[in-house]
Amino acid sequence: MKQSPELLYLNLMKKTLSYILWPEPPYPLPYPLPTFIFKRQPIKKLLLFAISKTLNNLGKKRLQISITRHISEDQRIEGNFHPKYADTMIGLKRLDNLQYCIETVLSKNIEGDFIETGVWRGGACIFMRAVLEAYQIENRKVFVADSFEGLPEANVEKYPADKGDRHHMISYLAISQEEVENNFQKYGLLDNQVVFLKGWFKDTLPEAPINKLSILRLDGDMYGSTMEALEHLYPKLSKKGFCIIDDYGLVNCKAAVDDYRAKHKITAELKKIDWSGVYWEKEKDIS
């Protein structure tokens, strides 16, 4: 069946954002996510990093040690690995789900803007903006909410479920706002329909200039980050809008979602996307 230009563009965007069109190039060392390669070989890791840094500093020619890692098509579809070169790590299934949710709210004229809380390199938000561009929608905004400094240290007093959480120590997750803006720009999608909310969710979300949402996508990993996003934004989600949870496969995130749904008697069917993602359609306003 012949595809429309809009669908051809969006399918190409998904494949480009997830880097599925190309084999994974080698990883030059040093690189800020070495643990997935050397989980049980810390001495080897330190030795290779030391040699690599020495080679980088030799003369005018930059010499590097690189590691080749095979990434299967299934891994890219499921989004169950940490990419070096892709602009999103959520995988094709979660991108397909995002497209479905957006196209549904557009076709049904569900009121509200789009937001993602926790954006990494911005891939999912870039895709949100791409869908609006494909269908020439000019009256909705994409809110890009992130600290752009990585994840916060756990607030154990308020959210004891996050005790021992180490996400704040992962420098790989700290992507600057400038880099995310550059990623929007390289796709030709940085304009006044893209709004950045820089800071910790507890500070930015209560005062965010948002009246209504039709797409609420949460990617905060932790109990606290997930709960803060739900508490401040779910009441603004329109009826028949979609709440998408990227990290339901993580224990703390799942606990926050389950607790919030139970507290507010949310009984809408929780639908599985893949190994990690779930979503539901808002049926009624919460009390």
C-alpha positions in Angstrom: 0.0 0.0 0.0 1.3 3.4 -1.0 2.1 5.6 2.0 1.2 9.3 2.3 4.1 11.8 2.3 3.3 12.5 6.0 3.7 8.9 7.0 6.8 8.4 4.9 8.4 11.5 6.7 7.4 10.3 10.2 8.6 6.7 9.6 11.9 8.1 8.4 12.1 10.4 11.5 11.6 7.4 13.8 14.3 5.4 12.1 16.7 8.3 12.1 16.1 9.3 15.7 16.7 5.7 16.8 19.7 5.2 14.5 18.2 2.0 13.1 19.2 2.8 9.5 22.9 2.3 10.3 25.2 -0.2 12.0 26.5 1.1 15.4 29.9 2.6 14.9 32.7 1.8 17.3 32.7 3.4 20.8 35.8 5.6 21.3 37.3 5.5 24.8 37.1 7.1 27.2 33.3 7.2 27.2 31.0 8.1 30.1 29.0 4.8 30.1 31.7 2.1 30.4 29.8 -0.1 32.9 27.7 -2.0 30.3 30.9 -3.2 28.7 33.0 -4.0 31.7 30.6 -5.0 34.4 32.9 -7.6 35.8 36.3 -6.3 34.6 37.0 -3.0 36.5 40.8 -3.4 36.2 40.6 -3.9 32.4 38.3 -0.9 32.2 40.7 1.4 34.1 43.7 0.2 32.1 42.0 0.8 28.8 40.8 4.2 29.8 44.3 5.2 31.0 45.9 4.1 27.7 43.2 5.8 25.6 43.6 9.1 27.4 47.4 8.9 26.9 47.0 8.2 23.2 44.6 11.2 22.9 47.3 13.5 24.3 50.1 12.3 22.1 51.2 15.0 19.6 48.9 16.5 16.9 47.4 13.2 15.8 44.6 11.9 17.9 44.8 8.2 18.4 41.9 6.3 20.0 41.0 2.9 21.3 37.5 2.0 20.2 35.2 -0.8 21.2 32.7 -2.4 18.7 29.4 -3.4 20.1 26.7 -5.3 18.1 23.3 -3.8 18.5 20.5 -6.0 17.0 17.4 -4.7 15.3 15.3 -6.2 18.1 17.2 -4.1 20.6 16.5 -0.9 18.7 12.8 -1.8 18.3 12.5 -2.6 22.0 14.8 0.3 23.2 16.5 -1.9 25.8 20.1 -0.7 25.5 22.0 2.6 26.0 22.9 4.1 22.6 26.0 6.1 21.9 24.8 7.7 18.6 21.0 7.7 18.6 19.0 10.8 19.6 16.5 8.6 21.5 16.8 5.5 23.5 13.1 4.7 23.7 13.0 2.3 20.7 10.6 2.0 17.7 7.7 0.5 19.7 7.5 3.4 22.0 7.9 5.8 19.1 5.1 4.0 17.3 3.0 4.4 20.4 3.8 8.1 20.7 2.7 8.6 17.0 -0.5 6.6 17.7 -1.4 8.7 20.7 -0.6 12.0 19.0 -2.5 11.1 15.8 -5.5 10.0 18.0 -5.8 13.3 19.9 -5.4 15.2 16.7 -8.1 13.3 14.9 -10.4 13.6 17.9 -9.5 17.2 18.5 -8.6 16.6 22.1 -7.5 19.9 23.6 -4.0 20.4 24.9 -0.3 20.7 24.3 2.3 17.9 24.5 5.0 17.4 27.2 7.8 15.0 28.0 9.3 15.1 31.5 12.9 13.8 31.2 14.0 14.1 27.7 17.7 13.0 27.5 18.8 14.0 23.9 15.3 15.2 23.1 14.4 12.5 20.6 10.8 11.9 21.7 10.1 15.6 21.9 11.7 16.1 18.5 9.3 13.4 17.2 6.3 15.2 18.8 7.2 18.4 17.0 7.7 16.4 13.8 4.2 15.0 13.9 2.8 18.6 14.4 4.9 19.7 11.4 3.8 16.8 9.2 0.1 17.6 9.8 0.7 21.4 9.7 -0.6 21.9 13.3 0.4 25.4 14.5 -1.7 25.8 17.6 -0.1 23.3 19.9 3.2 23.4 21.7 5.8 20.8 22.7 7.1 21.3 26.3 10.6 19.9 26.9 11.0 19.4 30.7 14.4 18.4 32.1 17.1 19.6 34.5 19.6 19.2 31.6 22.0 18.2 34.4 21.0 14.5 34.9 18.8 13.1 37.6 18.5 14.6 41.1 19.7 12.9 44.2 17.0 11.0 46.0 14.9 12.9 48.5 14.6 10.0 50.9 12.6 11.8 53.5 9.8 12.6 51.1 10.2 9.6 48.8 11.7 6.7 50.8 11.2 4.3 47.8 14.1 6.1 46.1 16.6 5.1 48.9 19.8 4.0 47.3 18.9 5.3 43.9 22.1 6.0 41.9 20.7 7.7 38.8 22.2 11.0 39.8 25.7 9.5 39.4 25.2 8.5 35.7 26.8 11.3 33.7 25.6 9.7 30.5 22.1 10.9 31.4 23.2 14.6 31.8 22.6 16.3 28.4 22.7 20.1 28.2 19.9 22.2 26.9 22.2 23.5 24.3 22.8 20.0 22.9 19.0 19.3 22.9 18.3 22.6 21.1 21.0 21.7 18.5 19.3 18.3 18.0 16.0 20.0 17.3 17.8 22.4 15.0 19.5 19.7 12.9 16.0 18.3 12.1 14.7 21.8 11.3 12.2 21.7 14.1 13.4 24.3 16.6 10.8 27.1 16.7 8.4 28.9 19.0 6.2 25.8 19.2 9.0 24.2 21.3 9.2 25.4 25.0 12.0 24.4 27.3 11.4 24.0 31.0 14.8 23.8 32.6 15.2 22.7 36.2 14.2 20.1 38.7 10.5 19.0 38.3 9.7 20.2 41.8 10.7 23.7 40.8 9.5 24.0 37.2 6.3 21.9 36.9 4.2 23.7 39.5 4.6 27.0 37.7 4.8 25.7 34.1 2.9 27.9 31.6 0.6 25.0 30.7 -3.2 25.2 30.7 -4.2 21.9 29.0 -2.3 18.8 27.9 -3.4 16.1 25.5 -0.1 14.1 25.6 1.7 13.6 28.9 4.8 11.5 28.5 6.9 10.7 31.7 10.5 9.5 31.6 11.8 10.3 35.0 13.0 6.8 36.1 12.7 7.5 39.9 9.7 7.4 42.2 10.1 11.1 43.1 10.5 12.4 39.6 7.5 10.3 38.4 5.3 11.3 41.3 6.1 15.0 40.9 5.2 15.0 37.2 2.0 13.2 37.9 0.9 15.4 40.7 1.5 18.6 38.9 0.6 17.7 35.3 -2.0 14.9 35.3 -4.8 17.2 36.5 -4.1 19.3 33.4 -4.4 16.3 31.0 -7.7 16.5 29.0 -10.2 13.8 29.1 -9.4 11.3 26.4 -5.8 12.5 26.4 -3.0 10.0 26.9 -0.6 9.4 29.8 2.5 7.5 28.7 5.0 6.0 31.2 8.4 5.2 29.7 9.9 3.5 32.8 7.2 1.3 34.2 9.7 -1.5 33.9 11.7 0.1 36.7 10.5 -0.8 40.2 10.5 2.8 41.7 8.7 4.3 38.7 6.1 1.5 38.7 5.5 2.1 42.4 4.9 5.8 41.9 2.4 5.2 39.0 0.6 2.5 40.9 0.4 4.7 44.1 -0.9 7.7 42.1 -3.5 5.7 40.3 -4.7 4.0 43.5 -4.9 7.3 45.4 -7.0 9.0 42.7 -9.0 5.9 41.8 -7.8 5.9 38.2 -9.1 2.7 36.7 -8.4 3.3 33.0 -6.8 0.2 31.4 -3.0 0.3 31.7 -1.9 -0.9 28.3 1.6 -2.4 27.6 3.8 -1.0 24.9 6.9 -3.0 25.3 9.1 -4.4 28.1 9.2 -1.0 29.8 6.5 1.4 28.5 2.8 1.5 29.4 0.0 4.1 28.7 -3.6 4.8 29.4 -6.3 7.1 28.1 -7.7 9.5 30.7 -11.3 8.6 31.3 -12.3 11.2 33.9 -11.0 14.1 35.9 -9.4 13.1 39.3 -10.8 14.2 42.6 
